[in-house]
Amino acid sequence: MMDEVSDKEVSIIEESEPVLTYCYGKSVPCSHFHPLYAPNGQVVTEGIAETGQQHLPGICFTFGTVNDDSGKPVELHRSGTTLDRDPLKYSETEELAKIVSKITWKAANPVLTEISKVKVYPLQNDVRILDLTVILHAASNSMTFEGKIGLSYQAVEMEHRKAANASGKIGESEVNGQESEWATLCGINADTAIGVAILPHSANGQTLFLAEDAYKGSLFANAAPFTLNVNENRELNYRVLIYLGDLFTFDVWDHYQNYLTSNDVNL
């Protein structure tokens, strides 16, 4: 694999073929992965198409609404001089590429540190595996997180697009708002069945999936609300599968079990 680094993004390439781009510069509203490519080279993520769009771009982590000790919302600044980003660190081995980024979010004082650790694995037959660990640290004030906390996927337009979950539920009406070990969104793109699955680690706690497969095409793994005390960390782990196949030919359950038993949770 190869890393191409600029002051705003890192692109990962394997055997001259693009794998993904991690966008982290101040010009983007939130760090995210886009474009992200399937094993056959098809792009599976949408970017920022228009100002004020409701959906987040690509594969993106968000920490929802943040409240202080009194229950009042904390306005954390994401851009300008109040957003400090340490230099992004990256490394490469024969097995994988690893990216580590750190963001300090500010209000009146630095209040929240967000560290993202990413592992990109080599292509394995019909699936690409991406591991993400997010560590939130309360630097100066206790805070409560609620709302949309977790990992989202914004899908490209596909034919016959359907969401499904670990309980065997298929379709937006069956998957949306339901608790599940994992969920996936797949469809037909350029005559090929392609899917993306989000696998939250069981250590994250309860995960409620929000799904839309008819209009925009999106999937969100929503974690339960939590409180972060001063100098305390909250760690959330996810595995993302980008695969060739459909709901009946690709075994997400097998990959989920492998994830739970692997030693790669703490990156």
C-alpha positions in Angstrom: 0.0 0.0 0.0 1.0 3.6 -0.5 0.1 6.8 1.3 -0.2 10.1 -0.5 -0.3 12.9 2.1 -1.3 16.6 1.8 -2.4 19.1 4.3 -6.0 18.0 4.0 -6.2 14.3 3.1 -4.5 10.9 2.9 -5.0 8.6 0.0 -4.3 4.8 0.3 -3.4 2.9 -2.8 -2.8 -0.9 -3.2 -1.1 -2.3 -6.3 -1.7 1.0 -8.2 -5.5 0.8 -7.4 -7.2 3.4 -5.2 -8.6 2.1 -1.9 -9.8 5.2 0.0 -9.2 8.8 0.8 -9.3 10.1 4.4 -10.4 13.8 4.4 -9.3 15.6 7.6 -8.5 19.2 6.6 -10.1 22.3 8.1 -12.1 22.9 4.9 -14.4 19.9 5.6 -17.1 20.0 8.3 -16.0 16.7 9.8 -13.3 14.1 9.1 -14.5 11.3 6.8 -13.6 8.7 4.2 -14.5 9.5 0.6 -14.1 8.2 -1.9 -14.1 4.7 -0.7 -13.8 1.9 -3.3 -15.2 -1.6 -3.5 -13.0 -4.6 -4.4 -13.9 -4.1 -8.0 -12.9 -0.5 -8.1 -16.4 1.0 -7.9 -16.9 4.0 -5.6 -19.4 3.2 -2.8 -19.6 6.6 -0.9 -21.1 10.0 -1.6 -19.3 13.2 -0.8 -20.6 16.6 0.1 -22.9 17.4 -2.8 -24.6 20.6 -1.6 -24.5 23.2 1.2 -26.7 22.3 4.1 -27.3 18.7 3.2 -28.6 16.6 6.1 -26.5 13.5 5.5 -22.8 13.3 6.4 -20.3 12.5 3.7 -18.8 9.1 3.0 -18.0 7.1 6.1 -18.1 9.6 9.0 -18.0 9.5 12.8 -20.0 12.1 14.8 -20.5 12.6 18.6 -24.0 14.0 18.5 -25.1 16.8 20.9 -22.8 17.7 23.7 -24.2 19.1 27.0 -22.4 20.5 30.0 -23.0 19.6 33.7 -26.1 21.8 33.8 -27.6 20.2 30.7 -27.0 23.1 28.4 -25.6 22.5 24.9 -21.9 23.1 24.4 -21.1 24.8 21.1 -17.8 23.2 20.0 -16.0 25.0 17.2 -15.0 22.9 14.2 -13.1 25.4 12.1 -11.0 28.5 12.2 -8.5 29.3 14.9 -10.5 27.5 17.5 -10.0 24.1 15.9 -6.5 22.7 16.5 -5.4 19.6 14.7 -2.1 17.9 15.5 -0.2 16.7 12.5 -1.8 13.5 11.1 0.4 10.5 11.7 0.5 7.6 9.3 2.4 4.4 8.9 2.6 1.4 6.6 3.5 -2.3 7.0 3.2 -5.3 4.8 -0.1 -6.2 6.5 -2.0 -2.9 6.5 -1.9 0.9 6.5 -2.6 2.8 9.8 -3.8 6.4 10.2 -4.0 8.3 13.5 -5.5 11.7 13.7 -6.2 14.0 16.7 -8.6 16.9 16.9 -9.0 19.3 19.8 -12.5 20.8 19.9 -12.9 24.1 21.7 -15.5 26.3 23.3 -14.2 28.9 25.8 -11.4 26.4 26.7 -10.3 23.1 25.1 -13.0 20.8 26.3 -12.8 17.7 24.1 -10.1 15.7 22.3 -11.0 13.2 19.6 -8.5 10.7 18.5 -9.3 8.5 15.5 -7.3 5.4 14.8 -7.8 3.6 11.4 -6.5 0.3 10.1 -6.9 -0.5 6.4 -6.4 -4.2 5.6 -5.2 -5.6 2.3 -7.9 -6.9 -0.1 -9.2 -10.3 0.9 -11.0 -12.0 -2.0 -14.3 -10.2 -2.2 -14.1 -7.9 0.8 -12.1 -4.9 2.0 -11.9 -4.4 5.8 -11.6 -1.1 7.6 -11.2 -0.8 11.4 -11.9 2.4 13.2 -11.3 3.3 16.9 -12.5 6.7 18.2 -11.3 7.8 21.6 -13.1 10.8 23.2 -11.4 12.6 26.1 -12.8 15.3 28.4 -9.9 17.7 28.9 -11.4 20.3 31.2 -15.2 19.8 31.8 -17.5 16.9 32.3 -20.0 16.5 29.4 -22.9 14.4 28.3 -23.3 13.0 24.7 -26.6 12.2 23.2 -28.3 12.2 19.8 -26.4 10.9 16.8 -23.3 9.4 18.3 -21.7 6.8 16.0 -20.7 5.9 12.5 -22.6 6.8 9.3 -22.4 5.6 5.7 -23.7 7.7 2.9 -24.2 5.4 -0.1 -24.0 6.1 -3.9 -27.1 5.6 -6.0 -27.6 1.9 -6.6 -30.4 -0.2 -8.1 -32.4 -2.4 -5.8 -30.8 -0.9 -2.7 -31.8 -2.6 0.5 -30.8 -2.4 4.2 -30.6 -5.5 6.3 -29.5 -6.3 9.9 -28.3 -9.2 12.0 -31.8 -10.3 12.9 -32.6 -11.1 9.3 -34.7 -8.0 8.8 -34.7 -6.6 5.3 -35.8 -3.2 4.1 -35.8 0.3 5.6 -39.1 -0.1 7.5 -37.7 -3.3 9.2 -34.2 -2.1 9.9 -34.7 1.6 10.8 -34.8 2.3 14.5 -34.0 -1.3 15.5 -31.2 -2.5 17.8 -28.9 -4.9 16.2 -25.3 -6.4 16.3 -24.7 -5.1 12.8 -26.4 -3.8 9.7 -25.6 -3.5 6.0 -26.7 -1.5 2.9 -26.3 -3.2 -0.5 -27.5 -2.9 -4.1 -26.5 -3.2 -7.7 -23.9 -0.9 -9.2 -22.7 -1.3 -12.8 -24.3 -4.8 -12.9 -22.4 -5.8 -9.8 -23.8 -6.5 -6.3 -22.0 -4.3 -3.8 -22.5 -3.8 -0.1 -21.2 -1.9 2.9 -21.7 -3.2 6.5 -21.1 -1.5 9.8 -20.1 -3.8 12.6 -20.0 -2.0 16.0 -18.0 -3.9 18.6 -20.1 -5.4 21.4 -18.0 -3.4 23.9 -19.6 -0.2 22.6 -22.9 -1.2 24.2 -26.3 -0.9 22.6 -26.4 0.1 19.0 -29.6 1.4 17.3 -29.4 1.5 13.5 -31.0 4.2 11.4 -31.5 3.2 7.8 -32.7 4.8 4.6 -32.6 2.7 1.4 -35.2 4.3 -0.8 -34.2 8.0 -1.3 -30.6 9.0 -0.3 -29.3 5.6 0.8 -27.7 5.9 4.3 -26.9 3.8 7.3 -26.1 5.0 10.9 -24.9 3.0 13.9 -26.3 5.1 16.8 -24.6 4.5 20.2 -26.4 5.0 23.5 -26.0 8.4 25.3 -23.2 8.6 27.8 -21.5 11.0 30.3 -17.8 11.7 30.1 -16.1 12.9 33.3 -13.0 15.1 33.4 -9.9 13.2 32.3 -12.0 10.2 31.3 -11.9 8.4 28.0 -14.8 6.9 26.0 -13.7 4.4 23.3 -15.9 3.3 20.4 -14.8 0.6 18.0 -16.2 -0.3 14.6 -15.4 -2.6 11.6 -16.5 -1.6 8.1 -16.9 -4.2 5.4 -16.9 -3.2 1.7 -17.8 -6.3 -0.2 -18.9 -7.8 -3.4 -22.2 -9.8 -3.1 -25.7 -9.5 -1.8 -27.7 -10.3 1.3 -27.7 -14.0 0.4 -24.2 -14.6 -0.9 -22.0 -12.6 1.6 -21.8 -13.8 5.2 -21.6 -10.7 7.4 -22.2 -12.8 10.6 -18.9 -14.7 10.0 -17.0 -11.5 9.7 -18.7 -10.1 12.8 -17.6 -13.2 14.9 -14.1 -12.8 13.5 -14.0 -9.2 14.6 -15.1 -10.0 18.1 -12.4 -12.6 18.5 -9.6 -10.7 16.8 -6.8 -8.9 18.7 -7.2 -5.7 16.6 -9.9 -3.9 18.7 -7.4 -1.6 20.4 -5.5 -0.2 17.4 
